[in-house]
Amino acid sequence: MLDKILIALISPLGTALVLWLAALLVCSQKRWRLARFLGVLGFVWLWVWSLPVASHALRGVVESAYPQRSVVDTSAAQAIVVLGGSVRPPEVLGQAPDLKDAADRVWHGARLFHAGKAPWLVMSGGSDPFTAATSEAEAMRQFAQDLGVPSRAMLLEERSRNTRQNAQFTAEILKTKGVRRILLVTSALHMRRAVSLFESQGLTVIPAATDHEARTHFTAIDWLPDASALEGSARAMKEMVGRLSSR
């Protein structure tokens, strides 16, 4: 809970709101100059992180430790673990899962499996039973099966609701199979925190990052505020804070 509160506060919108609330409080004390400064600072902070140029630069800093690597250059392991967050399970049985922006995770996991990098493909992700008919792991299994991965080669971890639980519950399954060395597949933005949490479970982790977001080439329009850029900045800040709390 503390982590979630801290993440909300350090997000661009959260920080701006705190600054504006502080400006209102200062106004009540008739400290007009300080109030104006806090109000402008909140606006500038929100504006900067809503610029695609700034947002992609921040994401690039987080992703830089895990550049894109070809399947051929990826080391082999005992299992490939794909983290949830890429597929929304159907609300009703019989419906198809909804692929999200991070669906690259499942696709990359399937590519590694077909390249013979490991004999097991582990899907890790639970769901809220009140809003989903299956776990996210099951939804990912269906997607991977359509990509040619046989069901007999897949293991499902269906209880986790966050990255820490991904690591804990997946490690329990892997240990029953005698697996200690894994290829971990998740978004590059999320990889540093995920690696730390899986290593804390005693696993040897080989990062297999995908879903790289950061761009380095821009046009004039990228200097204009954009809601998706603001959301990307917030996720990058979340990963920075989450990495610190996972140590």
Disulfide bonds with the S-S distance in Angstrom:
none
